[in-house]
């Protein structure tokens, strides 16, 4: 048994064989996390005192980071009293995951390989979530997958998901070929710690690839209702895909006054917008005075693991403070 102390003074007890993250959650303390499998890197923390040991492969850490004292709280146990240079997430107090039934209310193709799914929740059964969180949805056949919530957190009676077809995916066949309105599903949620922190006075920048736009859209709708004194100085969104059809909606409808930059990695010769990767487009715009300096910015990124890794490194090299990079990496599954 060990005592874990966070940088803001929060303490909790962790048993051997239990990850630091699971121990915290068991005490009602929420730490940054997402996949809980050691792959996304959301729960990365620096050990300033004490020792830990791995319970599972910390895929998202390099050998050099391990040597420098970094751990993944989902993958490590405490082998002595430990001090970590992270804080708990007070905004999640009272918002706990639970299993709930839901019926399909809407099915709409947004693109040939992207489906909008509206879920209707039970009446008089309060459901609270923060914009940016996700659900673990279980199909009628028992297959479970994670999907970010794309709708506003203010509407607790329905939630919207945006689901991309995965070739050979176990659940894709259900969503795209078998699902019908009124089908009964179950979900466990809300989950994850990807949500908006205080942004007043900051230049707020969103990076999204593919269906990573879903939680960003929910955040944009939240910002639309923020009182003036809590608003960011500016809001910019870079949304990337391979081809034009990958940018299947107009995200600017969620928030007026936002600068929206669509980016294609395989745009044709007629494409007049930005080319390449979203993080490269952002750095290009910063260098040419078309985007705010990263030193005064907060970046929220959602999409593939490759994009998250690349953006994290590149933006840090260009002045973004590590504590102002928030992300949700989509971990692939079949």
Short mmCIF file of the C-alpha atoms (twelve columns), coordinates in Angstrom:
data_MODEL
# 
_entry.id   MODEL 
# 
loop_
_atom_site.group_PDB 
_atom_site.id 
_atom_site.type_symbol 
_atom_site.label_atom_id 
_atom_site.label_alt_id 
_atom_site.label_comp_id 
_atom_site.label_asym_id 
_atom_site.label_seq_id 
_atom_site.Cartn_x 
_atom_site.Cartn_y 
_atom_site.Cartn_z 
_atom_site.pdbx_PDB_model_num 
ATOM 1   C CA . UNK A 1   0.000   0.000  0.000   1 
ATOM 2   C CA . UNK A 2   1.359   3.413  -1.001  1 
ATOM 3   C CA . UNK A 3   0.308   7.050  -0.746  1 
ATOM 4   C CA . UNK A 4   0.070   8.996  -3.994  1 
ATOM 5   C CA . UNK A 5   0.450   12.779 -3.694  1 
ATOM 6   C CA . UNK A 6   -0.437  15.113 -6.571  1 
ATOM 7   C CA . UNK A 7   1.080   18.536 -7.214  1 
ATOM 8   C CA . UNK A 8   -2.010  20.328 -5.833  1 
ATOM 9   C CA . UNK A 9   -1.819  18.381 -2.548  1 
ATOM 10  C CA . UNK A 10  -4.502  15.774 -3.295  1 
ATOM 11  C CA . UNK A 11  -3.626  12.398 -1.745  1 
ATOM 12  C CA . UNK A 12  -4.988  8.867  -2.075  1 
ATOM 13  C CA . UNK A 13  -3.965  5.309  -1.234  1 
ATOM 14  C CA . UNK A 14  -2.976  2.758  -3.905  1 
ATOM 15  C CA . UNK A 15  -2.670  -0.990 -3.370  1 
ATOM 16  C CA . UNK A 16  -0.010  -3.078 -5.084  1 
ATOM 17  C CA . UNK A 17  -1.275  -4.579 -8.299  1 
ATOM 18  C CA . UNK A 18  -3.629  -1.635 -8.894  1 
ATOM 19  C CA . UNK A 19  -2.716  1.054  -11.399 1 
ATOM 20  C CA . UNK A 20  -2.346  4.603  -10.151 1 
ATOM 21  C CA . UNK A 21  -5.304  5.620  -12.317 1 
ATOM 22  C CA . UNK A 22  -7.593  2.864  -11.032 1 
ATOM 23  C CA . UNK A 23  -6.625  3.666  -7.456  1 
ATOM 24  C CA . UNK A 24  -7.497  7.339  -7.985  1 
ATOM 25  C CA . UNK A 25  -10.847 6.527  -9.575  1 
ATOM 26  C CA . UNK A 26  -11.585 4.125  -6.718  1 
ATOM 27  C CA . UNK A 27  -11.229 7.068  -4.330  1 
ATOM 28  C CA . UNK A 28  -13.452 9.316  -6.454  1 
ATOM 29  C CA . UNK A 29  -10.465 11.253 -7.829  1 
ATOM 30  C CA . UNK A 30  -10.329 11.823 -11.573 1 
ATOM 31  C CA . UNK A 31  -7.001  12.008 -13.387 1 
ATOM 32  C CA . UNK A 32  -6.340  12.752 -17.050 1 
ATOM 33  C CA . UNK A 33  -6.947  9.604  -19.133 1 
ATOM 34  C CA . UNK A 34  -8.663  8.159  -22.180 1 
ATOM 35  C CA . UNK A 35  -7.953  4.667  -23.547 1 
ATOM 36  C CA . UNK A 36  -6.747  3.043  -20.276 1 
ATOM 37  C CA . UNK A 37  -4.631  0.602  -22.315 1 
ATOM 38  C CA . UNK A 38  -1.281  2.408  -22.344 1 
ATOM 39  C CA . UNK A 39  -1.581  3.423  -26.005 1 
ATOM 40  C CA . UNK A 40  -2.939  6.978  -26.188 1 
ATOM 41  C CA . UNK A 41  -0.634  8.750  -23.737 1 
ATOM 42  C CA . UNK A 42  -3.355  10.931 -22.193 1 
ATOM 43  C CA . UNK A 43  -2.447  9.827  -18.655 1 
ATOM 44  C CA . UNK A 44  1.265   10.636 -18.914 1 
ATOM 45  C CA . UNK A 45  2.670   11.909 -15.604 1 
ATOM 46  C CA . UNK A 46  6.092   12.778 -14.211 1 
ATOM 47  C CA . UNK A 47  7.265   11.076 -11.024 1 
ATOM 48  C CA . UNK A 48  9.066   13.644 -8.851  1 
ATOM 49  C CA . UNK A 49  9.513   11.319 -5.876  1 
ATOM 50  C CA . UNK A 50  9.125   7.584  -5.256  1 
ATOM 51  C CA . UNK A 51  9.125   4.512  -7.459  1 
ATOM 52  C CA . UNK A 52  6.682   2.681  -9.738  1 
ATOM 53  C CA . UNK A 53  6.529   -0.509 -11.782 1 
ATOM 54  C CA . UNK A 54  4.672   -1.303 -14.994 1 
ATOM 55  C CA . UNK A 55  1.545   -3.468 -14.981 1 
ATOM 56  C CA . UNK A 56  1.120   -3.358 -18.756 1 
ATOM 57  C CA . UNK A 57  3.173   -2.214 -21.707 1 
ATOM 58  C CA . UNK A 58  3.303   1.625  -21.705 1 
ATOM 59  C CA . UNK A 59  3.163   1.802  -25.504 1 
ATOM 60  C CA . UNK A 60  2.773   5.580  -25.619 1 
ATOM 61  C CA . UNK A 61  6.056   6.213  -23.757 1 
ATOM 62  C CA . UNK A 62  9.513   6.109  -25.265 1 
ATOM 63  C CA . UNK A 63  12.420  4.462  -23.473 1 
ATOM 64  C CA . UNK A 64  13.953  7.909  -22.985 1 
ATOM 65  C CA . UNK A 65  10.788  9.199  -21.294 1 
ATOM 66  C CA . UNK A 66  10.800  6.221  -18.930 1 
ATOM 67  C CA . UNK A 67  14.403  7.016  -18.034 1 
ATOM 68  C CA . UNK A 68  13.413  10.632 -17.350 1 
ATOM 69  C CA . UNK A 69  10.750  9.558  -14.830 1 
ATOM 70  C CA . UNK A 70  7.609   9.651  -16.943 1 
ATOM 71  C CA . UNK A 71  4.898   7.027  -16.415 1 
ATOM 72  C CA . UNK A 72  1.402   6.276  -17.662 1 
ATOM 73  C CA . UNK A 73  -0.939  6.209  -14.680 1 
ATOM 74  C CA . UNK A 74  -3.084  3.557  -16.384 1 
ATOM 75  C CA . UNK A 75  -0.081  1.277  -16.835 1 
ATOM 76  C CA . UNK A 76  1.947   1.740  -13.629 1 
ATOM 77  C CA . UNK A 77  1.545   0.793  -9.982  1 
ATOM 78  C CA . UNK A 78  3.205   2.545  -7.064  1 
ATOM 79  C CA . UNK A 79  5.904   0.490  -5.325  1 
ATOM 80  C CA . UNK A 80  6.531   3.204  -2.689  1 
ATOM 81  C CA . UNK A 81  4.964   6.503  -1.706  1 
ATOM 82  C CA . UNK A 82  4.913   8.576  -4.888  1 
ATOM 83  C CA . UNK A 83  4.653   12.271 -5.796  1 
ATOM 84  C CA . UNK A 84  3.316   13.077 -9.275  1 
ATOM 85  C CA . UNK A 85  3.498   16.407 -11.094 1 
ATOM 86  C CA . UNK A 86  -0.169  16.360 -12.131 1 
ATOM 87  C CA . UNK A 87  -3.440  17.611 -10.660 1 
ATOM 88  C CA . UNK A 88  -6.832  15.988 -10.318 1 
ATOM 89  C CA . UNK A 89  -9.709  17.167 -12.503 1 
ATOM 90  C CA . UNK A 90  -12.270 18.778 -10.253 1 
ATOM 91  C CA . UNK A 91  -14.627 19.582 -13.148 1 
ATOM 92  C CA . UNK A 92  -15.511 15.889 -13.378 1 
ATOM 93  C CA . UNK A 93  -16.754 15.632 -9.792  1 
ATOM 94  C CA . UNK A 94  -20.322 14.331 -9.902  1 
ATOM 95  C CA . UNK A 95  -20.075 13.210 -13.537 1 
ATOM 96  C CA . UNK A 96  -19.557 9.476  -13.307 1 
ATOM 97  C CA . UNK A 97  -19.861 6.763  -15.929 1 
ATOM 98  C CA . UNK A 98  -22.839 4.417  -15.709 1 
ATOM 99  C CA . UNK A 99  -24.551 1.846  -17.890 1 
ATOM 100 C CA . UNK A 100 -27.712 3.110  -19.576 1 
ATOM 101 C CA . UNK A 101 -30.078 1.870  -22.295 1 
ATOM 102 C CA . UNK A 102 -30.670 3.954  -25.418 1 
ATOM 103 C CA . UNK A 103 -32.669 3.571  -28.618 1 
ATOM 104 C CA . UNK A 104 -31.570 4.651  -32.071 1 
ATOM 105 C CA . UNK A 105 -33.506 7.773  -32.967 1 
ATOM 106 C CA . UNK A 106 -31.745 8.828  -36.189 1 
ATOM 107 C CA . UNK A 107 -29.500 7.321  -38.855 1 
ATOM 108 C CA . UNK A 108 -28.099 9.651  -41.519 1 
ATOM 109 C CA . UNK A 109 -25.177 9.284  -43.905 1 
ATOM 110 C CA . UNK A 110 -22.989 12.367 -43.661 1 
ATOM 111 C CA . UNK A 111 -20.488 10.908 -46.149 1 
ATOM 112 C CA . UNK A 112 -20.197 7.516  -47.898 1 
ATOM 113 C CA . UNK A 113 -18.245 6.206  -44.899 1 
ATOM 114 C CA . UNK A 114 -19.552 8.375  -42.038 1 
ATOM 115 C CA . UNK A 115 -22.873 7.825  -40.288 1 
ATOM 116 C CA . UNK A 116 -24.655 10.205 -37.930 1 
ATOM 117 C CA . UNK A 117 -26.333 8.188  -35.163 1 
ATOM 118 C CA . UNK A 118 -28.812 9.860  -32.834 1 
ATOM 119 C CA . UNK A 119 -29.502 8.036  -29.585 1 
ATOM 120 C CA . UNK A 120 -32.655 8.663  -27.548 1 
ATOM 121 C CA . UNK A 121 -32.162 8.301  -23.812 1 
ATOM 122 C CA . UNK A 122 -34.755 7.105  -21.289 1 
ATOM 123 C CA . UNK A 123 -37.123 9.867  -20.152 1 
ATOM 124 C CA . UNK A 124 -36.629 11.180 -16.611 1 
ATOM 125 C CA . UNK A 125 -33.214 9.545  -16.418 1 
ATOM 126 C CA . UNK A 126 -30.696 12.415 -16.064 1 
ATOM 127 C CA . UNK A 127 -27.506 12.045 -18.087 1 
ATOM 128 C CA . UNK A 128 -24.693 14.546 -17.613 1 
ATOM 129 C CA . UNK A 129 -21.506 14.807 -19.627 1 
ATOM 130 C CA . UNK A 130 -18.865 17.360 -20.506 1 
ATOM 131 C CA . UNK A 131 -18.356 18.384 -24.114 1 
ATOM 132 C CA . UNK A 132 -15.467 16.263 -25.433 1 
ATOM 133 C CA . UNK A 133 -16.266 13.045 -23.553 1 
ATOM 134 C CA . UNK A 134 -17.150 9.693  -25.151 1 
ATOM 135 C CA . UNK A 135 -19.368 6.634  -24.697 1 
ATOM 136 C CA . UNK A 136 -18.613 2.918  -24.783 1 
ATOM 137 C CA . UNK A 137 -21.530 1.620  -26.867 1 
ATOM 138 C CA . UNK A 138 -22.555 -2.051 -26.903 1 
ATOM 139 C CA . UNK A 139 -24.457 -3.335 -29.957 1 
ATOM 140 C CA . UNK A 140 -27.374 -5.824 -29.784 1 
ATOM 141 C CA . UNK A 141 -24.823 -8.533 -30.610 1 
ATOM 142 C CA . UNK A 142 -22.622 -7.598 -27.655 1 
ATOM 143 C CA . UNK A 143 -19.750 -5.840 -29.471 1 
ATOM 144 C CA . UNK A 144 -18.438 -2.745 -27.666 1 
ATOM 145 C CA . UNK A 145 -16.751 0.297  -29.190 1 
ATOM 146 C CA . UNK A 146 -15.968 3.843  -28.055 1 
ATOM 147 C CA . UNK A 147 -17.464 6.906  -29.781 1 
ATOM 148 C CA . UNK A 148 -17.126 10.599 -28.964 1 
ATOM 149 C CA . UNK A 149 -20.292 12.584 -28.330 1 
ATOM 150 C CA . UNK A 150 -20.888 15.141 -31.081 1 
ATOM 151 C CA . UNK A 151 -23.912 16.915 -29.610 1 
ATOM 152 C CA . UNK A 152 -24.307 19.711 -27.083 1 
ATOM 153 C CA . UNK A 153 -23.922 18.825 -23.422 1 
ATOM 154 C CA . UNK A 154 -26.976 20.973 -22.681 1 
ATOM 155 C CA . UNK A 155 -29.312 18.420 -24.331 1 
ATOM 156 C CA . UNK A 156 -29.415 15.440 -21.970 1 
ATOM 157 C CA . UNK A 157 -32.312 13.658 -23.700 1 
ATOM 158 C CA . UNK A 158 -30.455 12.787 -26.906 1 
ATOM 159 C CA . UNK A 159 -26.835 12.313 -27.895 1 
ATOM 160 C CA . UNK A 160 -25.297 12.277 -31.355 1 
ATOM 161 C CA . UNK A 161 -22.417 10.112 -32.541 1 
ATOM 162 C CA . UNK A 162 -20.475 10.319 -35.824 1 
ATOM 163 C CA . UNK A 163 -19.274 6.863  -36.817 1 
ATOM 164 C CA . UNK A 164 -16.787 6.046  -39.562 1 
ATOM 165 C CA . UNK A 165 -16.972 2.741  -41.417 1 
ATOM 166 C CA . UNK A 166 -13.981 0.517  -40.673 1 
ATOM 167 C CA . UNK A 167 -13.238 -2.075 -43.354 1 
ATOM 168 C CA . UNK A 168 -13.756 -5.472 -41.718 1 
ATOM 169 C CA . UNK A 169 -14.765 -3.819 -38.437 1 
ATOM 170 C CA . UNK A 170 -16.966 -5.987 -36.253 1 
ATOM 171 C CA . UNK A 171 -19.383 -3.171 -35.460 1 
ATOM 172 C CA . UNK A 172 -19.293 -1.403 -38.838 1 
ATOM 173 C CA . UNK A 173 -21.462 -4.114 -40.405 1 
ATOM 174 C CA . UNK A 174 -24.103 -3.456 -37.780 1 
ATOM 175 C CA . UNK A 175 -24.091 0.335  -38.033 1 
ATOM 176 C CA . UNK A 176 -24.040 0.583  -41.828 1 
ATOM 177 C CA . UNK A 177 -26.005 -2.507 -42.884 1 
ATOM 178 C CA . UNK A 178 -28.242 -3.652 -40.037 1 
ATOM 179 C CA . UNK A 179 -29.031 -0.804 -37.636 1 
ATOM 180 C CA . UNK A 180 -32.593 0.495  -37.661 1 
ATOM 181 C CA . UNK A 181 -34.430 3.262  -35.785 1 
ATOM 182 C CA . UNK A 182 -35.692 2.107  -32.390 1 
ATOM 183 C CA . UNK A 183 -32.980 -0.562 -31.990 1 
ATOM 184 C CA . UNK A 184 -32.128 -0.965 -28.311 1 
ATOM 185 C CA . UNK A 185 -28.469 -0.490 -27.341 1 
ATOM 186 C CA . UNK A 186 -26.518 -0.039 -24.109 1 
ATOM 187 C CA . UNK A 187 -23.749 2.395  -23.353 1 
ATOM 188 C CA . UNK A 188 -21.358 3.050  -20.508 1 
ATOM 189 C CA . UNK A 189 -20.513 6.673  -20.032 1 
ATOM 190 C CA . UNK A 190 -19.635 9.408  -20.093 1 
ATOM 191 C CA . UNK A 191 -15.945 8.559  -20.173 1 
ATOM 192 C CA . UNK A 192 -12.648 10.341 -20.744 1 
ATOM 193 C CA . UNK A 193 -11.050 13.576 -19.592 1 
ATOM 194 C CA . UNK A 194 -11.017 15.485 -22.868 1 
ATOM 195 C CA . UNK A 195 -13.010 18.600 -22.003 1 
ATOM 196 C CA . UNK A 196 -12.579 22.369 -22.045 1 
ATOM 197 C CA . UNK A 197 -10.568 23.911 -19.235 1 
ATOM 198 C CA . UNK A 198 -10.919 27.655 -18.478 1 
ATOM 199 C CA . UNK A 199 -10.081 29.490 -21.709 1 
ATOM 200 C CA . UNK A 200 -10.701 33.142 -20.855 1 
ATOM 201 C CA . UNK A 201 -8.182  35.398 -22.606 1 
ATOM 202 C CA . UNK A 202 -6.429  32.559 -24.445 1 
ATOM 203 C CA . UNK A 203 -6.160  31.949 -28.171 1 
ATOM 204 C CA . UNK A 204 -8.043  28.670 -28.491 1 
ATOM 205 C CA . UNK A 205 -6.981  26.349 -31.305 1 
ATOM 206 C CA . UNK A 206 -8.653  23.066 -32.272 1 
ATOM 207 C CA . UNK A 207 -7.018  20.362 -34.400 1 
ATOM 208 C CA . UNK A 208 -9.153  17.503 -35.733 1 
ATOM 209 C CA . UNK A 209 -8.779  14.730 -38.276 1 
ATOM 210 C CA . UNK A 210 -11.664 12.647 -39.595 1 
ATOM 211 C CA . UNK A 211 -14.396 11.967 -37.040 1 
ATOM 212 C CA . UNK A 212 -12.196 13.682 -34.467 1 
ATOM 213 C CA . UNK A 213 -14.409 16.646 -35.345 1 
ATOM 214 C CA . UNK A 214 -17.225 15.079 -33.254 1 
ATOM 215 C CA . UNK A 215 -16.053 16.080 -29.742 1 
ATOM 216 C CA . UNK A 216 -14.701 19.369 -31.120 1 
ATOM 217 C CA . UNK A 217 -18.176 20.181 -32.450 1 
ATOM 218 C CA . UNK A 218 -19.608 19.561 -28.972 1 
ATOM 219 C CA . UNK A 219 -17.004 21.917 -27.495 1 
ATOM 220 C CA . UNK A 220 -17.807 24.598 -30.071 1 
ATOM 221 C CA . UNK A 221 -21.478 24.448 -29.121 1 
ATOM 222 C CA . UNK A 222 -20.484 24.839 -25.477 1 
ATOM 223 C CA . UNK A 223 -18.408 27.926 -26.336 1 
ATOM 224 C CA . UNK A 224 -21.415 29.458 -28.090 1 
ATOM 225 C CA . UNK A 225 -23.134 29.741 -24.715 1 
ATOM 226 C CA . UNK A 226 -20.189 31.063 -22.692 1 
ATOM 227 C CA . UNK A 227 -20.615 34.454 -21.038 1 
ATOM 228 C CA . UNK A 228 -18.357 37.215 -22.454 1 
ATOM 229 C CA . UNK A 229 -15.929 37.358 -19.529 1 
ATOM 230 C CA . UNK A 230 -15.166 33.623 -19.882 1 
ATOM 231 C CA . UNK A 231 -14.614 33.615 -23.649 1 
ATOM 232 C CA . UNK A 232 -11.275 32.962 -25.325 1 
ATOM 233 C CA . UNK A 233 -9.498  35.777 -27.158 1 
ATOM 234 C CA . UNK A 234 -9.875  33.925 -30.468 1 
ATOM 235 C CA . UNK A 235 -11.002 30.521 -31.750 1 
ATOM 236 C CA . UNK A 236 -9.443  28.705 -34.706 1 
ATOM 237 C CA . UNK A 237 -10.234 25.234 -36.050 1 
ATOM 238 C CA . UNK A 238 -8.064  23.156 -38.389 1 
ATOM 239 C CA . UNK A 239 -9.969  20.097 -39.641 1 
ATOM 240 C CA . UNK A 240 -8.139  17.651 -41.860 1 
ATOM 241 C CA . UNK A 241 -8.973  14.753 -44.145 1 
ATOM 242 C CA . UNK A 242 -7.540  13.036 -47.190 1 
ATOM 243 C CA . UNK A 243 -10.172 14.102 -49.730 1 
ATOM 244 C CA . UNK A 244 -12.929 16.722 -49.905 1 
ATOM 245 C CA . UNK A 245 -15.659 14.256 -48.948 1 
ATOM 246 C CA . UNK A 246 -13.847 13.592 -45.660 1 
ATOM 247 C CA . UNK A 247 -14.848 17.084 -44.510 1 
ATOM 248 C CA . UNK A 248 -18.478 16.109 -44.327 1 
ATOM 249 C CA . UNK A 249 -20.033 19.067 -42.498 1 
ATOM 250 C CA . UNK A 250 -19.558 22.776 -41.911 1 
ATOM 251 C CA . UNK A 251 -18.273 23.063 -38.329 1 
ATOM 252 C CA . UNK A 252 -18.471 26.838 -38.378 1 
ATOM 253 C CA . UNK A 253 -22.259 26.629 -37.900 1 
ATOM 254 C CA . UNK A 254 -21.625 25.631 -34.273 1 
ATOM 255 C CA . UNK A 255 -19.868 28.892 -33.361 1 
ATOM 256 C CA . UNK A 256 -19.984 32.257 -35.086 1 
ATOM 257 C CA . UNK A 257 -16.799 34.294 -35.356 1 
ATOM 258 C CA . UNK A 258 -14.528 31.263 -35.485 1 
ATOM 259 C CA . UNK A 259 -11.753 30.987 -38.077 1 
ATOM 260 C CA . UNK A 260 -12.085 27.634 -39.846 1 
ATOM 261 C CA . UNK A 261 -9.240  26.181 -41.927 1 
ATOM 262 C CA . UNK A 262 -10.014 22.965 -43.860 1 
ATOM 263 C CA . UNK A 263 -6.905  20.910 -44.662 1 
ATOM 264 C CA . UNK A 264 -6.501  18.066 -47.174 1 
ATOM 265 C CA . UNK A 265 -3.540  15.704 -47.289 1 
ATOM 266 C CA . UNK A 266 -4.488  14.425 -50.760 1 
ATOM 267 C CA . UNK A 267 -6.348  17.344 -52.263 1 
ATOM 268 C CA . UNK A 268 -6.665  17.490 -56.049 1 
ATOM 269 C CA . UNK A 269 -5.298  20.296 -58.215 1 
ATOM 270 C CA . UNK A 270 -8.566  22.197 -57.909 1 
ATOM 271 C CA . UNK A 271 -8.276  22.358 -54.106 1 
ATOM 272 C CA . UNK A 272 -7.397  25.922 -53.149 1 
ATOM 273 C CA . UNK A 273 -7.230  25.369 -49.393 1 
ATOM 274 C CA . UNK A 274 -4.448  24.200 -47.102 1 
ATOM 275 C CA . UNK A 275 -2.545  21.002 -47.954 1 
ATOM 276 C CA . UNK A 276 -0.756  18.490 -45.743 1 
ATOM 277 C CA . UNK A 277 -1.356  17.831 -42.057 1 
ATOM 278 C CA . UNK A 278 -3.340  20.022 -39.687 1 
ATOM 279 C CA . UNK A 279 -0.396  20.655 -37.336 1 
ATOM 280 C CA . UNK A 280 1.818   21.713 -40.251 1 
ATOM 281 C CA . UNK A 281 -0.901  24.060 -41.521 1 
ATOM 282 C CA . UNK A 282 -1.132  25.637 -38.074 1 
ATOM 283 C CA . UNK A 283 2.622   26.172 -37.749 1 
ATOM 284 C CA . UNK A 284 2.718   27.625 -41.283 1 
ATOM 285 C CA . UNK A 285 -0.025  30.103 -40.382 1 
ATOM 286 C CA . UNK A 286 1.705   31.086 -37.138 1 
ATOM 287 C CA . UNK A 287 4.944   31.763 -39.033 1 
ATOM 288 C CA . UNK A 288 3.084   33.958 -41.552 1 
ATOM 289 C CA . UNK A 289 1.021   35.878 -38.989 1 
ATOM 290 C CA . UNK A 290 -2.268  34.214 -39.969 1 
ATOM 291 C CA . UNK A 291 -2.655  32.415 -36.636 1 
ATOM 292 C CA . UNK A 292 -1.830  33.586 -33.100 1 
ATOM 293 C CA . UNK A 293 1.505   32.794 -31.440 1 
ATOM 294 C CA . UNK A 294 1.437   29.435 -29.694 1 
ATOM 295 C CA . UNK A 295 2.927   30.875 -26.504 1 
ATOM 296 C CA . UNK A 296 -0.474  32.359 -25.637 1 
ATOM 297 C CA . UNK A 297 -2.587  29.516 -26.987 1 
ATOM 298 C CA . UNK A 298 -4.333  26.399 -25.741 1 
ATOM 299 C CA . UNK A 299 -4.647  23.553 -28.250 1 
ATOM 300 C CA . UNK A 300 -7.271  20.801 -28.182 1 
ATOM 301 C CA . UNK A 301 -6.552  17.970 -30.611 1 
ATOM 302 C CA . UNK A 302 -8.581  14.902 -31.527 1 
ATOM 303 C CA . UNK A 303 -7.893  12.279 -34.164 1 
ATOM 304 C CA . UNK A 304 -5.434  9.567  -35.076 1 
ATOM 305 C CA . UNK A 305 -2.555  8.550  -32.838 1 
ATOM 306 C CA . UNK A 306 -0.104  9.655  -35.550 1 
ATOM 307 C CA . UNK A 307 -1.578  13.151 -35.692 1 
ATOM 308 C CA . UNK A 308 -1.531  13.515 -31.911 1 
ATOM 309 C CA . UNK A 309 2.104   12.409 -31.642 1 
ATOM 310 C CA . UNK A 310 3.205   14.647 -34.505 1 
ATOM 311 C CA . UNK A 311 1.267   17.679 -33.281 1 
ATOM 312 C CA . UNK A 312 2.501   17.336 -29.718 1 
ATOM 313 C CA . UNK A 313 6.145   17.390 -30.778 1 
ATOM 314 C CA . UNK A 314 5.842   20.038 -33.485 1 
ATOM 315 C CA . UNK A 315 3.792   22.504 -31.458 1 
ATOM 316 C CA . UNK A 316 6.076   22.172 -28.417 1 
ATOM 317 C CA . UNK A 317 9.028   22.963 -30.691 1 
ATOM 318 C CA . UNK A 318 7.178   26.096 -31.804 1 
ATOM 319 C CA . UNK A 319 6.390   27.569 -28.404 1 
ATOM 320 C CA . UNK A 320 3.266   25.801 -27.113 1 
ATOM 321 C CA . UNK A 321 3.417   25.056 -23.383 1 
ATOM 322 C CA . UNK A 322 3.060   21.333 -22.675 1 
ATOM 323 C CA . UNK A 323 0.279   21.931 -20.150 1 
ATOM 324 C CA . UNK A 324 -1.761  23.708 -22.833 1 
ATOM 325 C CA . UNK A 325 -1.946  20.721 -25.189 1 
ATOM 326 C CA . UNK A 326 -5.067  18.627 -24.546 1 
ATOM 327 C CA . UNK A 327 -5.882  15.647 -26.699 1 
ATOM 328 C CA . UNK A 328 -7.920  12.539 -27.352 1 
ATOM 329 C CA . UNK A 329 -6.165  9.982  -29.556 1 
ATOM 330 C CA . UNK A 330 -8.405  7.543  -31.405 1 
ATOM 331 C CA . UNK A 331 -7.002  4.074  -30.670 1 
ATOM 332 C CA . UNK A 332 -7.858  1.641  -33.470 1 
ATOM 333 C CA . UNK A 333 -9.858  -1.564 -32.923 1 
ATOM 334 C CA . UNK A 334 -11.645 -4.031 -35.195 1 
# 
